Amino acid sequence: MLWELIATVCAGLAGAGIALFLRKLTLGKTPKWIIPALAGLGMLGFQIQSEYTWYEHQASLLPDGVVVVKTVEEQAPWRPWSLVYPQTTRFIAADIDNAAQNQNNQQVYLVDLYFFERRLAAKRVTQVVHCGAQARADFTNQLQVPHGNAVDPELWRDLPTNDPLLQAVCSERAS
């Protein structure tokens, strides 16, 4: 975040520099207010660009085998440009290559999910995915892995067939 602040200040200085250059070219006929105006536009433009490229940049840094399974796009009235083009502010990635198959039930996998949010540290949450029952559960010491496809509805959450997490974990293993 410190580097983003420094880059924002530099964008403002660049905008002010352009305004000073324009004033020099026009021999001072350009109004003085253009200097802070272009500085502000430079900083605002950099921040908007940074907000919109954050997701692509973060996703490109993910190692092989970690796939994005969900993105969250948001609109906010204090960012009117997001009403036209919503921004991706959060996403979830799953570490598919390191998903561990349960030895007692080959349909059950232990997978790490990573929650990314703009300007916050990533969080890791371990989930258990049951491919046969199309369900997931939080990994705890009390979680009992079922031997078949019958799961306890109090511990397991049903997933739709087209759920990206279910497809990512189970599709490669089915073949």
Secondary structure, 3 states (H helix, E strand, C coil): CHHHHHHHHHHHHHHHHHHHHHHHHCCCCCCCCHHHHHHHHHHHHHHHHHHHHHHHHHHHCCCCCEEEEEEEEECECCEHHHHHCCEEEEEEEEECCCCEECCCCCCEEEEEEEEEECCCCCEEEEEEEECCCCEEEECCCCCCCCCCCCCCCCCEEECCCCCHHHHHHHHHHHC
